[in-house]
Amino acid sequence: MKTEGPMTTTAAPGENDGKKPNISADQVRKLRERSGAPMMDCKKALQASNGNEEAAVDWLRKQGISTAAKKSARVTSEGTVASYIHAGGKIGVLVEVNCESDFVARTDDFKDLVKDIAMHIAASDPKFVRKEDVTPESYEREKDIYRAQAAATGKPPNVVEKIVEGKMSKFYEEVCLLDQPFVKEPGITIHQLIASKVGKLGENIFVRRFARFKVGDVSETVAISKPQQDQKAE
């Protein structure tokens, strides 16, 4: 009489008891070379796909990240300027967002994106468009301010420095538009919001500049960012 061995079960793909799979640097590198997406996004895609490269590529495409990375160097000479007035006329924003063609600039998807960005700027008060625009002088000035604020609490110098390090680790998220969590959907950044539109519209999209004014403030925020092709031309 034939006896059956103990029954075994195999976990379905994607089941890992809630634990993130171990993703190697080589896996991330290969996916980056294939997709052109940023390293951190490649790692997130692989983790979300349990290390499956094909599924990770699909994940990036769904997020619009892969497409955005491949199109990031393309010239953006069209676009639109939008305004947003908030708090009964107390805060005003002008923003210029560029794309590749006048056709895309006239679509509702693009117009809605620009309006969302203008509204976000009014609410979150970024100081720069992206981290590449932050000058070393601005970075050090903010660091000195954080240090002075921490020192004013009376804490010892070693604790003050730890406080400063913690604050500086979030510096770009606080002051750079593209790194800020989107006010209408905090689970994504403005960069990811734009990337999703790039994937949908099929064109590079670039925030060129913005200005933010608030009644009673002695100064205004004016931020300008140059695309890669403009930087190379200088």
C-alpha positions in Angstrom: 0.0 0.0 0.0 1.4 3.3 -1.1 1.6 6.0 1.6 1.5 9.6 0.9 4.1 11.9 2.4 3.2 14.9 4.5 1.4 17.6 2.6 3.4 20.7 1.9 2.2 24.1 0.8 4.1 26.7 -1.1 3.5 30.4 -0.4 1.9 32.2 -3.3 4.0 34.8 -5.1 4.0 38.0 -3.1 3.3 36.3 0.2 6.2 36.9 2.6 4.5 37.4 6.0 4.6 41.2 5.5 8.4 41.3 5.4 10.2 43.2 2.7 12.4 40.9 0.5 16.2 41.4 0.6 17.1 43.3 -2.6 20.7 43.3 -3.6 22.6 46.3 -5.0 23.1 44.3 -8.2 19.4 43.8 -8.7 18.8 47.6 -8.2 21.7 48.4 -10.7 20.3 46.1 -13.4 16.8 47.5 -13.0 18.1 51.1 -13.2 20.1 50.3 -16.4 17.0 48.8 -17.9 14.5 51.4 -16.8 16.5 54.6 -16.4 14.6 55.2 -13.1 16.3 56.6 -10.0 18.0 54.1 -7.6 15.5 54.5 -4.7 12.5 54.0 -7.0 14.1 50.9 -8.5 14.6 49.5 -5.0 11.0 50.3 -4.1 9.8 48.6 -7.3 11.8 45.5 -6.5 10.5 45.3 -3.0 6.9 45.8 -4.1 7.5 43.0 -6.7 9.3 40.6 -4.3 12.5 40.9 -6.4 10.8 40.0 -9.7 12.5 42.2 -12.3 9.7 42.0 -14.9 7.1 42.9 -12.3 9.3 45.7 -11.1 9.4 47.2 -14.6 5.6 47.1 -14.7 5.4 48.7 -11.3 7.7 51.6 -12.5 5.7 52.0 -15.7 2.4 52.2 -13.7 3.9 54.9 -11.5 5.2 56.8 -14.6 8.7 56.8 -13.1 10.5 54.8 -15.8 9.0 56.9 -18.5 9.8 60.2 -16.7 13.5 59.2 -16.2 13.9 58.4 -19.9 12.3 61.7 -21.0 14.0 63.9 -18.4 16.6 65.2 -20.9 14.2 66.1 -23.6 13.6 69.8 -24.4 10.6 71.5 -22.9 9.9 74.7 -24.7 6.1 74.7 -24.4 3.9 74.9 -21.4 1.8 77.3 -19.4 1.8 79.8 -16.6 -0.9 79.4 -13.9 -1.9 81.5 -10.9 -3.5 80.5 -7.6 -4.9 82.9 -5.0 -5.6 81.6 -1.5 -6.9 82.7 1.9 -9.1 85.5 0.6 -6.4 87.1 -1.4 -3.7 86.9 1.2 -1.5 84.4 -0.6 -0.7 84.4 -4.4 1.3 82.1 -6.6 2.5 82.2 -10.2 4.1 79.1 -11.6 5.5 78.2 -15.0 5.4 74.5 -16.0 6.9 73.4 -19.3 6.2 70.4 -21.6 7.3 69.5 -25.1 4.4 70.4 -27.2 1.5 72.9 -27.4 -0.9 70.0 -27.8 0.0 68.6 -24.4 0.0 72.1 -22.8 -3.7 72.5 -23.8 -4.8 69.1 -22.4 -7.0 69.1 -19.2 -4.5 66.6 -17.6 -1.6 69.1 -18.0 -3.7 72.1 -16.9 -4.9 70.3 -13.8 -1.4 69.3 -12.9 -0.2 72.9 -13.1 -3.1 74.1 -11.0 -2.3 71.4 -8.4 1.3 72.5 -8.3 0.3 76.2 -7.9 -2.1 75.3 -5.1 0.6 73.2 -3.4 3.1 76.0 -3.5 0.6 78.3 -1.9 0.0 75.8 0.9 3.6 74.5 1.5 5.8 77.5 0.8 8.8 75.8 -0.9 11.9 77.9 -1.4 13.5 76.0 -4.4 12.2 73.9 -7.3 14.5 71.0 -6.8 17.5 70.0 -4.7 19.9 70.8 -7.5 18.9 74.4 -7.2 19.9 74.7 -3.5 23.2 76.6 -3.2 25.9 75.5 -0.7 25.5 78.9 0.9 21.7 78.4 1.4 22.3 74.9 2.8 24.9 76.2 5.3 22.7 79.1 6.3 19.8 76.8 7.2 22.2 74.6 9.1 23.4 77.5 11.2 19.8 78.6 11.9 18.9 75.0 13.1 22.0 75.0 15.2 21.1 78.3 16.9 17.6 77.2 17.5 18.8 73.9 19.1 21.4 75.7 21.2 18.7 78.1 22.5 17.1 75.1 24.2 20.1 74.9 26.6 21.0 71.3 25.5 24.7 70.3 25.5 26.7 70.7 22.2 26.7 67.0 21.4 22.9 66.8 21.6 22.6 70.1 19.6 24.6 68.5 16.8 22.4 65.4 16.8 19.3 67.7 16.6 20.8 69.6 13.7 21.7 66.4 11.8 18.1 65.2 12.2 16.7 68.4 10.9 19.1 68.6 7.9 18.1 65.1 6.9 14.7 66.5 6.1 16.0 69.8 4.7 15.2 69.1 1.0 11.8 67.7 1.8 11.0 70.9 3.6 12.3 73.5 1.1 12.3 71.8 -2.3 9.1 71.7 -4.2 9.8 68.3 -6.0 10.7 66.6 -2.7 7.7 67.8 -0.7 4.7 65.5 0.0 1.8 66.6 -2.2 -0.7 68.4 0.0 -3.7 66.7 -1.6 -2.1 63.2 -1.4 0.7 63.1 1.2 1.7 59.5 0.2 3.4 60.8 -2.9 5.8 63.7 -3.6 5.4 66.4 -6.2 8.1 64.6 -8.2 6.0 61.4 -8.3 2.9 63.4 -9.1 4.7 64.9 -12.2 6.2 61.5 -13.1 2.7 59.9 -13.2 1.6 62.7 -15.7 4.7 62.1 -17.8 3.8 58.5 -18.0 0.3 59.3 -19.1 1.0 62.2 -21.4 4.2 60.8 -22.9 6.2 64.1 -22.7 8.8 65.5 -20.4 7.4 67.9 -17.9 9.5 70.5 -16.0 8.7 73.1 -13.4 10.7 76.1 -14.6 10.0 78.7 -11.9 7.5 80.0 -9.4 6.9 83.1 -7.3 4.9 83.2 -4.0 3.7 86.3 -2.3 2.0 86.7 1.1 0.4 89.9 2.3 2.5 91.3 5.2 5.7 89.4 4.4 8.7 91.6 3.9 10.1 89.4 1.2 8.7 87.1 -1.5 9.8 83.6 -2.7 11.1 83.5 -6.3 12.6 80.2 -7.4 14.0 79.4 -10.8 15.3 76.0 -12.1 17.1 75.4 -15.3 16.6 72.2 -17.4 19.6 70.1 -18.2 19.8 71.4 -21.8 20.0 75.0 -20.6 22.7 74.2 -18.1 24.8 72.5 -20.8 24.4 75.5 -23.1 25.9 77.9 -20.6 
